[in-house]
Amino acid sequence: MNAVSRAGTIPSSCLHEVFRSAEERERTTGRPVIKLHVGEPYFKPPREVAEATAEAVRSGRTAYTSAEGMPALREALAVKLEVENGHRTSPDHIFVTPGSCQGLAALMQSLAGPGDELLLPELHWPIHLQQCLLAGFRPVFYPLGPHFRPTAEGIRAALTPRTRAVLINSPANPTGAVLAVDEMAAILAVAQEHDLQIISDEAYEHFVYDGEHTSFASLERSLAEHERRVSSTFSFSKSLAMTGYRLGYVVTPHRRAADAMRVVQEASLVSPSTPVQYAGLTALKARDSAVTNAALVRANRDRALPALREAGLLAELPQGGWYAVLDVAGVCDDAAGFVRGLLERYDVGLAPAAGFALRPVVSASGRTLSAEPAAQARTLVRLAFCGDPEELDTGVERLLAYTADHGASGGHP
Ligand SMILES: Cc1ncc(COP(=O)(O)O)c(C=O)c1O
């Protein structure tokens, strides 16, 4: 028998499983499923972005670029980062990537050394865990504080002599937690004390409803380059609804980090898609759309989610992002069963949070031996509130009706 590869032992993302059951349900019943399990927005990319892409293709601007991406786009991104995010960086440290997902995976590969550990939040986007394992990092999970917020103490408690890097995702998927600048400063101090790298995933940078987004690397703007330790990833997918364009970017803290990242990109991409980079140049001029889109998701949150709080399913409105974590403990002790029943009886999809809290056991050779969910996630589910307002409202109404069914039958409908 062939030996199993490292990738072959890594669990597939729970999100794909939920997609499949919702699609299967639609096929078998012929009825549409309200998809509160997916982070796909109901608003569309700016029209001029489509035109810029088509024009690039029509006029033959389709040759390879460098592995880092077109200089003009990286220069424009450096300006955006300075003006909007408070980064002080240079185009040489920026990499255009096919979505921030690939940027994150590449970044982890560029950072991981043998036996190194990466700290992930105890509730995390499942892809972060896959990327961590594929890069050869060993995952270690740091506890979240009140309201699912990463804390310096939680990170300190998870440190070992092998810790190489910490992943911070603010605004967070799935929790919606947004870190304040003083909380980031405390985490940065721990990273400085223990010589750790920070990976800051800022895919939801524009979606902050209470407080404001702080870009982690802005805390290092007055440091000399060689003293910096924050690598950041950004996306066009969320802010401008450009999910299928596959466009994001990575900002490395210094030349050495950029050199390692370049090797990964040379080997993985050759170059990002050229027409899509032209789309990015135009999208950078459409910043008003990002503000409008954030207001649309915020309106969804403020209209649809309070009823879930009143029903005892949601502790508080998420401060940012596209998702809320609901706790169904009051009605049922098994989130997966709850989600299955909701899909079968009310045609509404939610994602059980078990897949956001897997705890892999990894062998000395880096293979994943098992990956059970943490007990903490047993009654948690994720709801996406970035979709069509009417569907969201109907989905929430049905969710509340289903919850009431559970209550009426003592938790066993
Ligand atoms: C936390 C987080 N980071 C990164 C991404 C990747 O987005 P993209 O690859 O579309 O830029 C997502 C997408 O859902 C996400 O939720």
The ligand as an ORCA input file, in Angstrom:
! r2SCAN-3c Opt
* xyz 0 1
  C     -11.032     34.806      7.818
  C     -10.881     34.665      6.353
  N      -9.680     34.892      5.813
  C      -9.474     34.761      4.503
  C     -10.502     34.411      3.661
  C     -10.163     34.209      2.220
  O     -10.781     35.034      1.364
  P     -10.267     35.188     -0.158
  O      -9.360     34.038     -0.448
  O     -11.493     35.156     -0.962
  O      -9.527     36.480     -0.190
  C     -11.774     34.162      4.171
  C     -12.871     33.745      3.288
  O     -13.931     33.322      3.707
  C     -11.967     34.299      5.556
  O     -13.160     34.088      6.104
*
